[in-house]
């Protein structure tokens, strides 16, 4: 059976854990050569040891991150066909208690870094026969919650940014879409849920499928968007939340 991403070259940010980790391994199994990007350190190295997946340890917010990441992709992969902007952080603070620094950091990681890396990758994506941009937003882009002003604002920005990319890059046959994960069991959420299992139970019960999501649930949808099967889909957000958003306020 032909692998769905055979010969494709992919950059995945936020790749050392959770959704990024699951997606990097899935893309590789489906034939892609992958550059996994995350903060430098043993966590990144251990995540991909022996896998054949290339790694690049750097914060996506570094001033030289776009140039360095693209240089690594061109050196190790020979270019870029798929850019999965997945790196992100979540903060929880009421607006009146949110500092400028916390607001700026959330927007910097979740939106500004995405813009800068995408801008740098556009020439490679234009040159690709199957250019794909996939950006991670959140169901909180279309709703919100107590203490999630910065997070929701950043993820809403992802939607607007990706729509603009789809319009600008369509004539080059580059697609741009975004994912809206619901309550997913990742490193970012698991610590809280371990301390407060009742919170995890609440979110699981809000989803009509009555469970929390797993990183593989998101990775499989990212694979679809990266594949030829999604070649006529652009400027769209795919909600992967087990039906959570059907009654997120309920």
Secondary structure, DSSP 4 states (H G I P E B T S, - for coil): ---TTTT-EEEEESTTSHHHHHHHHHHHHTT-EEEEEESSSHHHHHHHTTT--EEEE--TTSTTHHHHHHHHHHHHTSS-SEEEE-------B-GGG--HHHHHHHHIIIIIHHHHHHHHHHHHHHHSSS-EEEEE--GGGSS--TTBHHHHHHHHHHHHHHHHHHHHHGGGT-EEEEEEE-SEESHHHHHHHHH-HHHHHHHHHHSTT-S-EEHHHHHHHHHHHHSGGGTT--S-EEEESTTGGGSTT-
